[in-house]
Amino acid sequence: MTISPGKKREKIDRLSELAARDDERGVSLWQEAFRRLRGNPAAIVGAIILLIFLLVAVIGPFLVPYAATDTIGIREGLIRPGVIPGPTGEHWFGYDHQGRDEFSRMIVGARQTLLVGVVSTLIGLAIGALIGGVSGAAAGLGGRWGRWIDTTLMRFIDMLLAMPSLLLAVSIAALLGASLTTVMIAVGVVSVPVFARLLRGSMISQANSDYVLAATSLGVKKSKIALTHVVPNSLAPVIVQATLTLATAIIEAAALSFLGLGNPDTAVPEWGVMLADAQQYLGIRPSLAIYPAIAIIITALGFTLLGEAMREALDPKLRK
């Protein structure tokens, strides 16, 4: 059976059109991940939640109707034993137990909560990445002495992992004394083993790649290979974990504040401190505990949704 010249030309033109359509510029790992995130409903929901949270934390304190420390209810004689007024047209969330506008304190408290989560995550990321980077480079490229360094560092990390995270955080906070800085340090130290283990494993995996073998055969120093090639290619899962750790950090910081190990100055609004203060007024105004609890849950959910979507987009094994 023969094909007419006209049909041949039509088939060739169609194939050429398809080839031209597929002949796109190559995209990087992050560009491909961003493309996948845009089509993931969970990532979109998480990003919207985080965007709202960031806007409230950054811009909100400049737009609140009342100062977070202004005891309006006491000054106006509205706060009495056993009486805490609820929401009104002027005070959307009502008053707290000291007559302060609850809505304004929730908005201002978002900034403190974001500060605690970000700083504690950065502490854990910096220390964990340092330990994991040294251990991973030593294990993958360091020879006999490198394996000894890796073993020593990992046994220290195993000791931290052997302790329950909340118990470790409470122990550190109790030793350092109650303060907001203490909460950041305690929560940051708890996340160190996670980052260290993750970066070490990723670097060891990268150390067995073909490009490392090629660079080694060309005489490139192992330290340069580790810093300029292995580490940058190993950071993707660490960045994803940092997003997930932010959610955990906010919850753990709230837990420490709930236990009385947070900022002792309750005049400074922070969702965990507000949740702790509300416990003794549950019979009068349970909403004082509901507002910060819902805010913490929704914010942590946003970080978790976005982090899980990023993990799926960046990890070929989890891509759909």
C-alpha positions as CSV (number, residue, x, y, z in Angstrom):
1,M,0.0,0.0,0.0
2,T,1.5,3.3,-1.1
3,I,0.9,6.7,0.5
4,S,0.3,9.6,-1.8
5,P,2.8,12.5,-1.8
6,G,0.1,14.9,-0.5
7,K,-0.5,12.7,2.6
8,K,3.2,12.3,3.1
9,R,3.7,16.0,3.2
10,E,0.7,16.4,5.6
11,K,2.1,13.8,7.9
12,I,5.6,15.3,7.9
13,D,4.1,18.8,8.6
14,R,2.1,17.4,11.5
15,L,5.2,15.7,13.0
16,S,7.2,18.9,12.5
17,E,4.5,20.8,14.3
18,L,4.5,18.4,17.2
19,A,8.3,18.4,17.4
20,A,8.4,22.2,17.4
21,R,5.8,22.2,20.2
22,D,7.8,19.8,22.3
23,D,11.1,21.6,21.6
24,E,10.9,23.8,24.6
25,R,13.6,25.2,26.7
26,G,14.9,23.0,29.5
27,V,13.6,24.0,32.9
28,S,15.4,23.7,36.3
29,L,14.3,21.6,39.2
30,W,12.7,24.5,40.9
31,Q,10.9,25.7,37.8
32,E,9.5,22.3,37.3
33,A,8.5,22.1,41.0
34,F,6.8,25.5,40.7
35,R,4.8,24.3,37.7
36,R,3.6,21.3,39.6
37,L,2.7,23.4,42.7
38,R,0.5,25.7,40.6
39,G,-1.6,22.6,39.7
40,N,-1.8,21.2,43.2
41,P,-4.9,22.3,45.2
42,A,-3.3,21.6,48.5
43,A,-0.3,23.8,47.6
44,I,-2.7,26.6,46.6
45,V,-4.7,26.4,49.8
46,G,-1.5,26.3,51.9
47,A,0.0,29.3,50.0
48,I,-3.2,31.3,50.5
49,I,-3.3,30.6,54.2
50,L,0.4,31.6,54.6
51,L,-0.1,34.7,52.5
52,I,-2.9,35.9,54.7
53,F,-0.9,35.0,57.8
54,L,2.1,36.9,56.6
55,L,0.0,40.0,55.6
56,V,-1.6,40.0,59.1
57,A,1.7,39.5,60.9
58,V,3.6,42.2,58.9
59,I,0.9,44.8,58.1
60,G,-1.8,44.0,60.7
61,P,-0.2,45.6,63.8
62,F,-0.2,49.0,62.0
63,L,-3.9,48.8,61.3
64,V,-5.4,47.5,64.6
65,P,-8.1,49.7,66.0
66,Y,-6.8,49.6,69.6
67,A,-3.4,49.3,71.2
68,A,-2.7,45.7,72.3
69,T,-1.9,46.8,75.9
70,D,-4.7,49.3,76.4
71,T,-7.0,48.1,79.2
72,I,-10.1,49.7,77.7
73,G,-12.6,47.4,79.5
74,I,-11.2,48.1,83.0
75,R,-11.1,51.9,82.3
76,E,-14.7,51.8,81.2
77,G,-15.7,49.6,84.1
78,L,-16.9,46.6,82.0
79,I,-14.6,44.0,83.5
80,R,-15.9,42.7,86.8
81,P,-15.4,39.4,88.7
82,G,-17.0,36.7,86.7
83,V,-17.9,39.1,83.8
84,I,-15.9,39.5,80.6
85,P,-17.9,41.1,77.8
86,G,-18.1,39.3,74.5
87,P,-18.0,40.6,70.9
88,T,-19.6,43.9,70.1
89,G,-19.7,46.1,67.0
90,E,-16.6,48.0,68.1
91,H,-14.7,45.0,69.6
92,W,-15.2,42.1,67.2
93,F,-13.7,39.5,69.5
94,G,-14.7,41.2,72.8
95,Y,-12.3,41.8,75.6
96,D,-9.7,39.6,77.4
97,H,-9.6,39.2,81.2
98,Q,-7.7,42.5,81.6
99,G,-10.1,44.5,79.4
100,R,-7.9,44.6,76.3
101,D,-9.3,44.4,72.8
102,E,-9.0,40.7,71.9
103,F,-9.1,41.3,68.1
104,S,-6.1,43.7,68.3
105,R,-4.1,41.3,70.4
106,M,-4.8,38.5,68.0
107,I,-3.5,40.6,65.1
108,V,-0.4,41.8,67.0
109,G,0.2,38.3,68.3
110,A,0.5,36.9,64.8
111,R,3.8,38.9,64.4
112,Q,5.2,37.4,67.6
113,T,4.1,33.9,66.6
114,L,5.7,34.3,63.2
115,L,8.9,35.6,64.8
116,V,9.2,32.6,67.1
117,G,8.5,30.2,64.3
118,V,11.0,31.7,61.8
119,V,13.8,32.3,64.2
120,S,13.6,28.9,65.9
121,T,13.5,27.2,62.4
122,L,16.5,29.3,61.3
123,I,18.4,28.2,64.4
124,G,17.7,24.6,63.8
125,L,18.4,24.9,60.1
126,A,21.8,26.7,60.6
127,I,23.1,24.3,63.3
128,G,21.6,21.2,61.7
129,A,22.9,22.1,58.2
130,L,26.4,22.7,59.7
131,I,26.5,19.4,61.4
132,G,24.8,17.5,58.6
133,G,27.0,19.2,55.9
134,V,30.3,18.3,57.7
135,S,29.1,14.8,58.5
136,G,27.8,14.2,54.9
137,A,31.0,15.6,53.3
138,A,33.2,13.5,55.7
139,A,31.2,10.3,55.0
140,G,31.0,10.7,51.3
141,L,34.3,12.2,50.4
142,G,36.5,12.1,53.5
143,G,38.1,8.6,53.6
144,R,38.9,6.9,56.9
145,W,39.2,10.1,58.9
146,G,36.0,11.3,57.4
147,R,34.1,8.2,58.5
148,W,35.4,8.7,62.0
149,I,34.1,12.3,62.0
150,D,30.8,11.2,60.6
151,T,30.4,8.5,63.2
152,T,31.2,10.9,66.1
153,L,28.7,13.6,64.9
154,M,26.0,11.2,64.1
155,R,26.2,9.6,67.6
156,F,25.6,13.0,69.1
157,I,22.6,13.5,66.8
158,D,21.3,10.1,67.8
159,M,21.5,11.2,71.5
160,L,19.3,14.2,70.6
161,L,16.9,12.0,68.6
162,A,16.6,9.5,71.5
163,M,14.9,12.2,73.7
164,P,11.3,13.1,73.1
165,S,11.2,16.5,71.3
166,L,8.9,18.2,73.7
167,L,10.7,16.9,76.8
168,L,14.0,18.1,75.3
169,A,12.5,21.6,74.6
170,V,11.1,21.8,78.1
171,S,14.4,20.8,79.7
172,I,16.3,23.5,77.7
173,A,13.7,26.1,78.4
174,A,13.7,25.3,82.1
175,L,17.5,25.6,82.3
176,L,17.6,28.9,80.5
177,G,14.6,30.5,82.2
178,A,11.3,31.7,80.9
179,S,11.6,34.1,78.0
180,L,10.7,34.4,74.3
181,T,14.4,34.0,73.4
182,T,14.5,30.8,75.4
183,V,11.5,29.4,73.5
184,M,13.2,30.1,70.2
185,I,16.4,28.4,71.3
186,A,14.6,25.4,72.8
187,V,12.5,24.8,69.7
188,G,15.5,25.4,67.4
189,V,17.6,22.8,69.2
190,V,14.8,20.3,68.9
191,S,14.8,20.6,65.1
192,V,18.6,20.3,64.7
193,P,18.7,16.4,64.4
194,V,16.1,16.4,61.7
195,F,18.0,18.9,59.5
196,A,21.4,17.2,60.2
197,R,20.2,13.7,59.3
198,L,18.4,14.9,56.2
199,L,21.3,16.9,54.8
200,R,23.8,14.1,55.6
201,G,21.7,11.5,53.8
202,S,21.1,13.7,50.8
203,M,24.8,14.6,50.5
204,I,25.9,10.9,50.8
205,S,23.4,10.1,48.0
206,Q,24.8,12.9,45.9
207,A,28.4,11.8,46.6
208,N,27.8,8.7,44.6
209,S,26.6,10.6,41.5
210,D,28.4,10.5,38.2
211,Y,29.2,14.2,38.3
212,V,31.2,13.8,41.5
213,L,33.1,10.9,40.0
214,A,33.9,13.0,36.9
215,A,35.0,16.0,39.0
216,T,37.2,13.7,41.1
217,S,38.8,12.1,38.0
218,L,39.6,15.6,36.8
219,G,41.5,16.4,39.9
220,V,39.1,18.8,41.5
221,K,39.6,19.1,45.3
222,K,37.1,17.2,47.4
223,S,36.4,20.3,49.5
224,K,35.5,22.2,46.4
225,I,33.3,19.4,45.1
226,A,31.5,19.3,48.4
227,L,30.9,23.1,48.7
228,T,30.1,23.9,45.0
229,H,28.4,20.8,43.8
230,V,27.2,18.4,46.5
231,V,25.8,20.8,49.0
232,P,23.8,22.9,46.5
233,N,22.3,19.8,45.0
234,S,21.4,18.4,48.4
235,L,19.5,21.5,49.7
236,A,16.1,20.8,48.1
237,P,14.8,18.3,50.7
238,V,16.2,20.5,53.5
239,I,14.3,23.5,52.3
240,V,11.1,21.5,52.1
241,Q,11.7,20.2,55.6
242,A,12.2,23.8,56.8
243,T,8.7,24.6,55.6
244,L,7.3,21.7,57.5
245,T,9.4,22.5,60.6
246,L,7.8,26.0,60.7
247,A,4.5,24.4,61.4
248,T,6.0,22.2,64.2
249,A,7.9,25.2,65.6
250,I,4.7,27.3,66.0
251,I,3.0,24.4,67.8
252,E,5.9,23.6,70.1
253,A,6.4,27.3,70.9
254,A,2.8,27.5,71.8
255,A,3.1,24.4,74.0
256,L,6.1,25.9,75.9
257,S,4.2,29.2,76.4
258,F,1.2,27.2,77.6
259,L,3.5,25.5,80.2
260,G,4.6,28.9,81.4
261,L,8.1,28.8,79.8
262,G,7.4,31.5,77.3
263,N,7.5,35.3,77.6
264,P,6.7,36.1,81.3
265,D,5.4,39.5,80.2
266,T,1.8,38.6,79.3
267,A,1.2,42.2,78.1
268,V,3.1,41.3,74.9
269,P,0.5,39.3,72.9
270,E,1.6,35.9,71.5
271,W,-0.9,33.2,70.6
272,G,0.7,30.6,72.9
273,V,0.7,33.0,75.9
274,M,-2.9,34.1,75.1
275,L,-4.0,30.4,75.1
276,A,-2.3,29.8,78.4
277,D,-3.9,32.9,80.0
278,A,-7.3,31.9,78.8
279,Q,-7.4,28.6,80.7
280,Q,-8.5,30.0,83.9
281,Y,-11.4,31.8,82.2
282,L,-12.9,28.9,80.2
283,G,-16.0,28.9,82.3
284,I,-16.6,32.6,81.6
285,R,-15.3,33.2,78.1
286,P,-14.2,30.0,76.4
287,S,-13.7,32.0,73.2
288,L,-10.6,33.5,74.7
289,A,-9.0,30.1,74.2
290,I,-10.7,29.2,71.0
291,Y,-9.4,32.2,69.0
292,P,-5.7,31.6,69.5
293,A,-6.1,27.8,69.2
294,I,-7.9,28.1,65.8
295,A,-5.2,30.6,64.6
296,I,-2.4,28.2,65.6
297,I,-4.1,25.2,63.9
298,I,-4.9,27.0,60.7
299,T,-1.4,28.5,60.4
300,A,0.3,25.2,61.1
301,L,-2.1,23.6,58.5
302,G,-1.0,26.1,55.9
303,F,2.7,25.4,56.4
304,T,2.0,21.6,56.4
305,L,0.0,21.7,53.2
306,L,2.6,23.8,51.3
307,G,5.5,21.7,52.7
308,E,4.0,18.4,51.7
309,A,3.1,19.8,48.2
310,M,6.7,21.0,47.8
311,R,8.0,17.6,48.9
312,E,5.9,15.9,46.3
313,A,6.9,18.4,43.6
314,L,10.6,18.1,44.3
315,D,10.9,14.3,45.0
316,P,10.6,12.3,41.8
317,K,9.5,9.2,43.8
318,L,6.5,11.1,45.1
319,R,5.4,12.9,42.0
320,K,2.1,12.0,40.6
